[in-house]
Amino acid sequence: MQNKISLLFFLLISMNAVHAQNLPVPQNIGTLHPRVFGKDMSLNQIKERVEKEDWAAAIIKKTKNNVAPYIDYYKTDKTWLVSRLQMYWKTKSTQVYINGGKYDHADGEAPVPTVKFIGGRGTPSNYKTPKIEDIKPYMDDPRGLYLQNSTTNVWEWGPIAATSGITNTINRQILSIARDAAFLYWYTREEEYANLAYNVLDTYLKGVYYLNEPIDLSHGHHQTLVSYIQFEVIQDHILNEITQCYDFLHDFIRDKSPESIKIYDATLQKWADLQIKNGVSFNNWNLLQAAHISHIALVLENNSAYENGKGAQYYLDQIMNQTSTRQWSMNKLIDYGYDKETGIWNESPGYSMNVLSDFISFAEFYDRNFDIDLLKEIPILKQAVKSSAQYLYPNKYMVSFGDGHYGKLRNEPIRYMIENAQKYGKKEDETYFTKMYKTIYAEGKVEGKFTGNNIQDLFGGKALTFDKTIQMGKLIDFTTPLFYVPHNSWLVQRQGDGDSALMISQIGSFGNHMHSNGIAMELYGKGLPLAPEMGHGTSYFSIEYAEYYTQFPAHNTVIVNGKSKYPEMKSNHAFNVNAAYPKSGLTEGILPGITFSDVSFLEPETDSNQRRVMGIVKNDPEEGYYIDIFRSTQNKGDNVKNEYFFHNLGQNLELTTTNGTPLDLKPTSKLAFGDGDLMAYDYMWDKKSTETAQDFKGKFNLKLQDKTVNMNLWFQGQADREVFSVLSPKSTALSHDLLPDEINKNPIPTLIVRQNGEAWNRPFVAIYEPALNNTTNIQSVDYFGKDDFTGIHVTNKSGKEDFIFSNTSADEKMSFKKLSATGSYGIISEKAGDFTLFLGNGKNISNGKYTIDLGNKIGTAVLKSENGTLSFNADTVSNLIVLVDAKINTATFIDAAGVVYKGNYNKKENFVNFTLPALPCQTVKITIK
């Protein structure tokens, strides 16, 4: 009965009403321990589960086996395990000093041994982490740590600064053993388990109690990141083991050493305070810190139990509703980081998904412990989970801009959306997210009997059960043909589905974990990110990260005068979208097969204007290509050179003239830091080049076990051009399961086109076509236009001809033969009796017989004839003009709703004019008699 009363108290929840916008905080945390894994931590229920479920029994057996050797040691030497902790055993230092990201020294003296600080922040170490059995007991020596050299295998003393994070790794292993022992005490009530755990926990927590915040001798940024035991507060994952151990052992400590409770709680309070004081507020650090603090909050008592009032509610309120310099409230963090419309977080994809998973994990934590539905309180999270599918290529791997990599979408957010919907009766959400889950993870196991792996799974682990009436869909059900996130400076274009689909991912540099890349892009083809991002190298602290992977030359972009550069990581250099089709997020009332974007960017290092027009033309499910028109010029006319970089997967790059003769490439020493270029240029090798003003074509060849994947290219020539073929460092964004490791380790063949002088009136103009086994669906590519007017004529082997018109102004008329367009982008296609007029952004477009005129307004319009069926679209009032050969009596235009618009016949000039309202793309009928 007492347990039931306590449990009811535990479930008494109320809203913290200090501010109306505050998120809920539990008013009473209860008095029962343990509670870190939820409100239903019943020993009887766990024992029943162990009796009924083999996996639960296996966890108990595995845990006992893990602890057994150390129980044996404890029976003969009660200090055996605790003496392997990495502590200042002799010096009992209280004050640690660091110098930037490296350990320097420690001084001061506490009444008890204190916890030893780690050696470096993300720095490599030449030493192996030892097995616990190989650790010297009470190791505290001025020579450092006694470790095995990973190169020579010789055991030697290594300075602490050379040992990276080994001290904390050892301590966490030992605390894990203590946590397991504490759990086994709670489960069996055998005190030998409790004594073993208590020895370790008591030594460690009292060892932190006497530590001061470390001091950075360089007075730099690291001072704001540091924790008591290591360089980053977010790395204090050892708090998981500490709080779990304390929670399972709480009643034992209360009975055996009640005076220790006060010290332990004070230690956890000061640890939580430092988590709040240090760190980073505006990114995933905030949530990782919040997770650490929440673990502490759950094992503390109610505020009223402490003179300083810092109990469970205090710390939960701190992370939910209070804002300090380096720990923001949840609402402030959400307002800052999430795009209000799209629900995309302003970091690179992997970090964005980590943040979403952390938010969802926090919502699940609140749900599990307090029966509070945070999704109701924070509605942007539902949109964020929906929008996460937009990161996916058609092969269901994520795009990889910034510090990203090509990985699978984390499934935890979608799983919890389903569980939450089932618990709270949200049937519409259950249907949507079940379909989404089944679609994205169709090849994996989507449901079945739950099988736990760890202690936490014993407390509430359960299988995800789907509504079997809900069927999987297609990935295009959860993505859109064009998706733009201003908050990220990220724009995606898509056409098609599966391996034959096409997709462009364009990225500026706006948000966190971003690179210095200008207007960069990735291209997808034949199931792969063929024109990939390069990732972040071996680590954020490596020299290649600073000099190459985060810099312009590692991206598919244009570099001005060899100097284009700006701050990476936390960057604020977005591109501006001048025009795009279709509108972001739109899936209906649009023309399939065509997308485009027109974006501008001010490159700050050289004060240069850049403008990139990219598009997809997808003629049918198996055909299609990319359009790339990149203009660049230095604003004061100081155009030494502009260089177009294009990296593509493959073992080699073939470059030829348009008639197939290999380009006469010669070894060159150009593209070098010695010429005043960025240091990144020196990371490229096998450099060959030729000077040519002629159009050329090429082919990247990626030979796989069962096929060859090509990227065919056609490139317009210009005067004062030099074409380079080079090898670039491997892409560290590629994952081991996307391609074989031997491919992932390969250098990346890279095309560089140097335009001496300006590249605004002589833009870089390219067509790219993914293909298989050295084939192509394109017969030829020719060019027309000059200065601000760029024209491309693509002749497909199917007989279809595409004429692409591009201009820097939407007001200037562009003409080629009988074709014309006034606008910044348009496509006119012809094949036998079929045609397409696509005005992406402009005033009018004509193929000689049909003209769409928007008057003085700039907009989008489409007229397509295919197999006798007409489609029409205009986003504003338009005039559709049709030339006729003879006198007519009647002319009608009938839209999909059956509305009839009569045409006006101009006898003098022999045309019919239909004045039409704005219409989404739809099937129409034109009758002229």
N, C-alpha and C positions, 0 to 999 in steps of 0.2 A: 504493500500500500504506500509506504514511504517513497519508493521509487516512482510510483505512478504520480504521486503528488508533485515530486520534484520535476518529473517529465512535463507535467502540465504547466508548471512554472516556467520551464524551459521554453515552452511554446507560446508564452504570452508575449506577443509582438505588438509594438506600436510604432507609429511614425514619429521620427524626431521632428518636432514642430517648431524648431527655432526659426527656420525659414520655410516658406511654402514650397520652394523648389527643391528642398532637400530630399535626398533619397532615404529610404527607410533604414533604421538601425534598431536591432532588438533591444527592448527595454530591460529584459532579464535574461541573462545567459544561463541561468540555472546553477545548481551546485554539484551536479554529478560529474564525475570523471570515470572513464575517458569520454571525450566528445569530439576529438579532432576529425573523425571520419563520419560525423553525422549525429543526428539526434536519436537514432535507433541503435546505439551500440550496446545491445543486450547480450550478455554472456550466454544466457540460455539459448537465444536464437542462433548464436554462432556455433554452439555445440550441436544443436540440431542440424545445422547446415553441414557440419563436418561429418556427422553420422550418415547423412543422406547423399551428399555430393562427393564424388571421388576427387574432384579438383580441389575442394576445400580441405579434405583430408591430406591431400598431397602438399598443400601449402603448409599445414601444421608440421608434417613430417620434414619437409625441406627446411623450415625454420629451425626445428629442433636439431637437425643435422648440421646446420650452419653454426649454431651456437655451441654444440656439444664439445668441440675441441677446446674452446675457451673456458667452458665449465671445468673440464679436466685440468687445465692449467690453474684455474682459480682454486681448486681443491688443494693443490700443493703449494701455490704461490698466489696469494690474494692480490698481489701487485702486478702480476704478469701482464695482463692486458692493459691496465691503466698506465703502466710505465712506458708503453709504446706510443702513447700520445705525444704529439710534437708540442712541447711546452718549453718555456724558459724555466727549466727545473731548478737550476742552480742560481741563475741571475735574478729570477723572478721580476723581470723587467716590466715596467708599467707604461713606458713611453716608447713607441716605435717611431722611427724616422725613415721616410722614403725620399728618394730623389727622382721625381717624375714617376715613371713606371717601374722603378727598381728599388728593392730594399736597400737601405743604407746601414742602419744600426739601431740599437735599442738601449735604453738606460732606465734608471729608477729602480725601486725595489718594493715589491708587495709582500704582505705577510705569507702569501702562498704562491706556488708556481702559477705562472700566467701562460696564456695561449700564444704560441709562436706565430709570427706573421709569415706570409709567403714571400717568395723571392722576386717575382716579376709579373707584370701585367701582360699576359699574352705572349711573353717572350719564350723562345724555344729553349729547351734544356738538353744537355748531353748526358743526362742521368735518367735511369729507369726508376719508376716507382717501385719500392721493394715490397715483397710479401711481408705481412705483419710478423711472421716468424723470423724474418731476417733483420728486423729493426733492432738496433742497439737500445736496451732499456735506458730510460732517463737521459736520452741523448740531448745534451746541451753543451756544445763545445765551441770555442771561438773559431775553430776551423770550419764550422758549418754543419753539414749533414753527411753522415757516412753512407754513401750510395754506390751503386754499380754504374760505371761508365758505360753508356750504351754503345760506344764505338769499340772500346778495348775489352769490355766485360770485367774490368778490374775494379775491385771495391776500393774507394778512396774518399777522402774528405773533400766535399765540394762547398764552396762559399754559398751562403743562403741565397745571395743575389743571382746565382747561376742555376738555381733549382726550380725556377718557375713556380708552379702551384703545388708541388709535391707535398709540402707540409699539410696543406688543407685536405688533399686527397687522402693522405694517411688518416688524418683525424676523422674525416667523414666515414671512412671504412670502419673505424673503431666505434664511432657513434652509431653506425648501422647495426653493428653487433649488439651494442647496448640496447638499441631500440627493439631489436628482435627478442632479446632477453627480457626486457620489460613487458613486452606483449605476452611472452610465454609465462611470466609470473602472473599476469592478469588472467590468463587462460587456465593455468594449472594450480596457481597459488603455492607453487614450490619456491621457497625463499632463496634458494641458491641462485635462481635466475634474477631475482630482485637485487640481491647483494652484488652480483656481477655488474648489473646495469647501473646501480646506484654509485658504485665506485667511480665509474667512468663519467657519468653525468655530473656528479658532485664536483669532481676535479675540474672538469671542463668549464662548467658554468661559473664556478668561483674564480677560475682562471680568466674568464672574460670580465667578471665583475670589477676587477682591479685595473683593467686596461683603460687608458685614455685614448681619445681619438688620435690616430697617427698624425704626424706633422710632415708636410711636404717641404723639404729644404729648398726646392726650386720655386716655391710659392706659386705653383701653377695650377692648371685645371684639375690635376689629380687630387688636390686637397678637397675638391667638391664631390669626388666620387668614392672616396675611400670608406671602407668599413673597419671594424676593429681587427679583423683577421686577414683581410686581403684588399686588393686595390679597387674593387668595384662592389658596391652594396648589392647589386643585382646578383652577384655570384654567391651570396650567402645561402645557398641551397641546403647547407648543413642544418639550417633552422628546421627543415622538415624532420630530420631524425631527432633533433633536440626536443622539439615540441611534442612529437609522438612519444618519445621515450619518457618525457616528463609526465605526459598525460596518463599513460598506462601505469606509471610508477607513483602517481600523485598520492594515492591513499596510503601506500607503503611509506613514503617520505613523511607524510603528515603524522603517521603513527610512530615512526622510528626517529625522525629528526625534524620536528616541527619548526625549529628555529631556522632550518635551511630554506623553508618555503619563502620566507621573507627575502632572503638573498637571491634565490632563483628568480622570483618575480621582479625584483629590482633590476637584476641583470637583463631580463627580457624587456623590461620597460626601457632601459637605457639603449638597448639594441634597437628596439623599435623607433626610439627617438632619433637615433643616428640614421636609420633607414629613411626617416622623414626629412632630416636635415640635409643629407647628401643625395647624390644621384642626378638624374635628368628628368625633368617634368613633362616634356612635350612629346615623348615617344614611348616605345614599349618598355623602357626602363620604369616608367611610372607604375605600370601594371605589375611588373615583376617585383618591384618594391612593395606594392600593395599586397601582393600574394604573401610575401614574407611577413608583413605586418599582420595580415589576417590570421596566419598560423599562430602568431604570438597571442593575438587577441582571444582566440578560442580557448587557450589554456589558462589565460588570466581569469580572475573573478570579476564580478560586477564592480562598477566604479566605486560604489560605497564601501568596498572592502579595503580601499587604500586611502591613506591620508592625502596623497597628491591627486586623488580622483582619477588616476590613469589605469582604468580597468578595461574590460572587453569593449564596452560601449564607447569609451573615449577613443580607442584606437580604430575601431570600425568607423566611427564618425570622422576621424582624421582622414581616412582614405576615401570615404564616400562623399563627404561634404565640405571638408576644410581645404583651403589652398595655402600652400607656402611656396617659397621660391623654387624648390626642387621636388615637391610632391603636390600635384594638383588634385582637386576634387574630381570625381568621375565625370560630372557634367562639364566642367571646364575642359578637361582632357578631350571629351567627345566633341565639344563645340570647336575646339582647336584642330583636332586631327581628322575628323570625318567630313567629307564633302556632303553638304546638306541634302543634295538631290540624289546623288548616286550611291552614297554610303561607302565610298572607297576611302581608305585611310591613306594619309599622305606620306607613305614610305614605299620603298621598293616592295615587290610582291610578296616575297617570303616573309619580310618583317611585317608587312600589312596583315598577312594571314596569322602570324604569331600573335599580333595584337588582338585580332578578332578572336582567336582561340583563347587568349587570356581573358578577354571580356566575357566570352561565353563560359569559360571555366569559372569565372567569378560569379556569373549568374547562376550556374549550376551549384556552386558552393552555397550561395544564399538560399537557393531553392531547397537544397538538401538539409541544411542546418536550421533554417528559419521559416520554411514554407512561404517565402516571399518571391513573387514572380518579377524579377528585375527586367525581363523583356517588356513587360507592361510599362515599367517606369522609364525604360530607355528604348523607345521604339526604333531608333536608328539602327540598332543591332540587327533587327529582322531584315531591314533593307541591305545591311552590310553582308549578311549571309547570302541573300539573293544575288547581290552584285558580285560576289566572289567568283561566280562562274565566268564572269567577263574576263578574268585573268587567263582563261584556258584557251590554248590552241585547239584546233579540231582533234588532235591526238590526245587531248585531255591532260597535257602537261602545261604548266603555267608559263607565261612570258617571263622574261628575266632581265628587266632593266635595273640599273643601279647595282647594288650589292646582292642581286638576286641569283637564282640558279633555276635550271629547268627541272622542277620537281612536280610531284602530284599535289593536288589540292588537299589540305588537311580535312579529314572527315568529321572531326569532333563538333564543329559548329552546326553542321547539318543534322547530325545525330541528335544533338541536344534540342534543336528546333522541333524535331519529331517528338521526342520524349516530353518536352514542355507542352506541345500541342495536345498530346494524349492526356497529360495530367490535368490540364486546365480546360479541356473541352473545346479547343480551337480547331474545328474540323477542316476549315479552309486551309489553314496553315499546315495541318497534317498531310492533306492531299498534295499540296504544292511541294513541300520539302521531302515527302516520301518519293514522289516522282523524280525530284531532283537527285536524291541520293541514289536511287536505282539506276538513273541515267548515267551519272558520273562514275559510279562504282559498279557498273554492270558486270565487269569481268571478275570482280572479287566476291567474297562471301558477304552477303548483305544481311543475313539473319541466321539465327540458329540457337542452339543451347549455349548459355553463357558458361565460359570457362575462365576462371580467375587465375592470376599469376602471382599476386602479392597479398600482403596482409590487408591492405585497404580493400581489396576485392571481397574479402569476407564480410565487409560491412556494407551491404546494399548493392553489390555488383549484380547486374541482371542483364539478360539478353534484350537487344532491341527487337521489338516485335512489330512487323509491318502489317498494315491493312493489305491483305492479298488482292483486294479488288483494284488497288491502285497500280497501274502499269508504268513501266519505264517509258521515257520519251526519247527525243533526240537532243543532242547538246544545243542545237539551234533554238530549242524551246526556251532556253535559259540565257541565251546571248542575243546580241543585236547586231545588225549589219555595220553600224557605226556607234562607237561608245567613246565619249569624251569626258574627262575628269579635269576641270580647271584647277582643282585643289592639288592635283598631282602633275599637271602638264603632261597628261598621257592621253593618247588617242588611238583607237583601234578601228581597223576596217576589216570586214569579213565577207566572204562570198563562198557558198558551197558548204559541203559537209564531208567529213572523213578525210582520207589521205589526198584526195584530189582537190580539196578546198584550198582557198587562198586566204591569207591573213597578213595584215601589216600591223605592227605595233610601233608607234612613234612616241618618243619620250623627250621632254625637255629636262630641266633640272630644278624641280620645285618640291621640296620636302626633305625627308631624312633618308640617309643611306643612298643618296644620289651621286652621280658622277658628273664630271666636267665634260659634257658631250655635245653641246649645241643642240641641233635638231637631229637626234639619232633615230635609227629605226632597226627593226628586226623583220625578216621575211620568213614565212612558212611555206613549205612545199613538200609534197609527197611524204607526208607523215613526220616531217622533221623541221626544226628551226634552222633552215638552211643558211640564212644570213644571221648569225647569232650574236648575242651579247657575250662579253668575255668574262663576266663575273668579277670577283674581287681578289684574285690571286691566291697566294697561300694563306694570307691573313691580313687583317687591317693594319697590322703593325709592321708588315714587310716593306722592304724598299720598292719592290715591284708594284705594290699597291699604290704607293705615292707617285712613282715615276711613270708607270705605264697603265695599269688596269683602270684607273679612275680618270684617265686623261683622253682628250679628243682622239688621238691616233688608235686607241683601242676600240673605237666605235665606228659605226657606219654613218659618217657625217662629213662636213667640209671644214677645213682648217685654213685660217687666213694668215698669210705671211709666216707660217710655221710656228705661230705663237699663241693661238687661241687657247684660252685657259681662264678658269675662275674657280672659286672655292667649291670643293666637292664635299661629300657627306651631308652636312646641313646646308642646302643650297636654295637660292631664291631666284633662279634664272629660268622663268617659264617662257614658252613660246605663246604667241597670240594666234588664235584661229581666225583667219579672214573669211573663210567659207568652207563648207563641208556638205556632203550629201551621203546618205539622208541625214536628217536631224538625229542627234544623239538619242539613243534609246528607242527610236521609232522602228516598229516591225511591220506595220500595215500601211497600205496606201502608198507604197514606194515601188520603184522600178527594180526588179531583181537583176543581178548581173553587173551592176555598175555602182561603184562608190568612189569618192575622192575627198581629199582634204587639201587645204591651202593654208599654210601656217608661216608666220614671220617670227624672227628672232633677232634681238640686238646682241651681238657677240661683244662683251664688254672689254675684253683685254685689248682688242685692236679697234674698237668702236666701228664695227662692221654690221651692215644690214644683211640678213640672210633670209631667204624665202624658199620654202620647199613645197612643191605640189606633188602629191602622190595619189595614185589611183589604182583601182582594180578593174579590169575588164574580163568578165567570166562569160565566154561565149556559150559554153554548154558544160555539162558536168565534168567532162574530161579535158576541156581546153581552158585557157585563161592566162593572163600575164599581168605584170605590175608595170606601172608608169612612174618614173622618178624624174622630176625637173627641179634642179637645185640652182638657185641664183645666189651670188655672194659678191659683195663689194665693200671696200673700206670707205667710210663716209667722207674722209678728206682727200680721197683720191690716191692714197698711199698704197696702191695695190701692187705689191711685189709679186705675190703669187697666191692662188687659191688651190687647195688640194682636196680632191674628192676621194674618200676612203670607202672601200666596200670589202668586207670580210665574208667569206663563204666557206662552209664545210667542204672538205675534199682533200684528196692527195695531191692534186695539181690543178693548175689553171692554164688553159690553152687560149691564146690570143691570136686572132688572124685578121686580115683585111676582109672586106665584105665578100670578096670572091673566094675566100678560104686559104689564101697564102699566109703562112705564119708571119707574124710581126717580127722584125729584125731586132730582137731584144739583146742588149749588150750589158755585161756587168757594169755597175755604177757605184760610186761612193757617195752619191747624193742621198738626200733624206737622212741628215745627220745632225746631231747636237753641235758638231764642229762647224756647221754652217750657220749656227745661230738658231736652229730649230729646237723644239721641245726635247727634253731628255728622252721622251718616249720613242722618238725616231730611232734611237740607238738600240732599241729592243727588237727591231726588225732585221732580217738578214736575207741572204740570197737575193740581193736587190739587182734587178735588171730593168732596163728602160730603153725606149726609143722615142725620138721626136717625130711627131706626125700630126698633120692637120686633117687627115682623112678619117672618115667614119670607120669604125672597126666593130668586130663582134668577138665573142669569147664563150668559154664553157668551163665551169668548175665541175670536176669529176670526183664523186665520192663513191668509191668501190666498196660495196658491202658483200657479204657472203652470197646472197641470193640475187643481187641486182646492183646496178649502178645508178645512183641518183645524180642528176645534173642540174646545174643552174645555167641556163642559156642566157646570154646577154647581148644586146646591141647598143652601141654607144655612138652618139653623134660626134663628129670631129669638129675642131675649130682651129683657127690659126694660133700659133704660139702655145701649142699643147705638147706635153710629154707624158707618155703612158708607162707606168711601172708595174711590174709583177714582183711581189716580195712575199716572204714568209713572216708571219706574226706569231707571237707566243700562243700557246694553246688556250682554248676557252675553259676557264675554271667554272663556268656556269653549267657545263654539261654534266648530267648525272649518269651514274654507272649503268642504270637500267634503261636508258634511252638509246644509247649506242654502246658498242663494245669498248672496253677500256683502251684497247690499242688505238681506236679512233679518237677517243677523248683526249689521249695524250699527244696526239699529232699537232704540229703547228698548223696555223690557219692560213691557207692561200689568200692573198689580199691583192686586190686591184686598187691602184692609186692613179688618179688622173690629175696631173698638174696643169693648171691654166696660168701661164705667166700673165700678170696684169689682172684686170677685173674679170669677174665671171658673172656679171649681171646681164649684160647684153650678149654674152657668150656663155650661157648657162650649161651646166652638166645635164645632159639629157640621156636617159637610159631606159631600156625595156628589159625586164627580167622575166624569164619563163622557167619555172620548175619542170623537170622532165625526167623520164626514166630511160635507161639503156640507150643513151645517145640519140634520142629522137627529138623531134620538135614539131609543133603544129603551126609554126610561123614560117611563111614562105620568104618574106623579106620585110625590112624596115627601112623607110626613107624619111626624109625630113624636109620641111618647108618653113617659111617665115623667117623673120630677122628681128634683131634688137629685142624689144619687149614681147614680140610675138614669136612664140615657138609652136611649130606644127610637127606632128609625127604621123606618118602613114604606115599602118601595120597591115600587111596582106597575109591573111591566114590561108593555110592549105585547103581549108574547107571552101574557099572562094569568098569568104566574108572579108570586106575591107573596112578598117577603122581609121577615121581621120580625127586625131586629137588636136584640139585648139587650146592654147594656153597663153595668157597675157597677164601682165602685172596690173592692168586696169580693166575694170568691168565696163568701161564706157567706149573703148576703142573697137572698131570693126576689124575683123580678121577675115581675109578672103583667100580661097584657094580653088582655082577653077570655078565651077558653078556653086561651090559651097561657101558658106559664110557664117560667122558668129560674132556677135558683139557681147563680150563678157570676159571673165577671167578664166573660165574653163568650160569646154564643151566637147562632145563627141558626136560625130556623124558616121553612121555605119551603113553599109550597103551590101546586099547579097541577093543576086537575082532580083526578084520582085519585092524582097523584104528590105526594110530600112529602120533605122533608129535615129531620132533627133534627141540628143540629151544636152540640155543647157544646165550646167551645174551651178553657175553663178553669173548672171548677165541679163541682157535686155532682149536679145532675139537670136534666133538660129534658123538656118535655112539650108535645104539640100537642092534648091532650085525649083522644086515643085511645091513643097510644103514649107511654110514659114510659121514659126511661133514668135509673136511679138508681145512683149510685156510693157510696151510704151516706155515711159521714163523710169519705171520701177526696175530694180535689180532683184532677181529671184531665180527660181528653179522651174524648169518645164521639161516635159517629155512627150514625144509622140513616137510610138513604135508600131510597126506593121510586121507581123510574123504569121506566115501561113494563112493570110487573109483576115487575121484578127488584129484590130486596132486597140492600142492602149494609150491613154492620155493622162497627163498630170501637170498641174501648174499651181504654184503656191500663192498666186495672186491673179487678179483679173488679166485676161490675155486675149489676144486676137490670133486665131488660127486661120492662116491664109492658104488657100489651095488654088494653084494655077489650073485653068481648064482650057481645053482645046477648041471648044465651040460654045455657042450660046446655050444657056441652061434655063430651065423653067423653075425648078425647085432645088433647094439645098438644105439638108437637115443634119444636125449633129445630135445624137441621142446618147445620154450618159447611162451609167449602170442602173440608176434609179428610174429610168424611163422618161426623164425630163427631156423635152425636145427644144433645141435651139435652132432657129432659122438663120440661114446664111444670107448675106447681102452680096449680090452679084455686081461686079464692076465690069460693065460691058467694054469700056474703053481699054482696060488693061487685062481683061480676061482672067479675073480671079474671083473667088468667093471668100468672103470674110465672115468667120464666126466669132462673135464676141462672147467670151465664156467667163464664168466666175472661177474662183479658185476651186480646184478639184483634186482630191487625192488620186493616186494612180489607180485606174480602173479600166475595164473593157468598155469601149464606146463603138458607136456605129455612125459612119458618115455616108450619107446618100446624096448624090448629085445627079440630077436628071435634066 
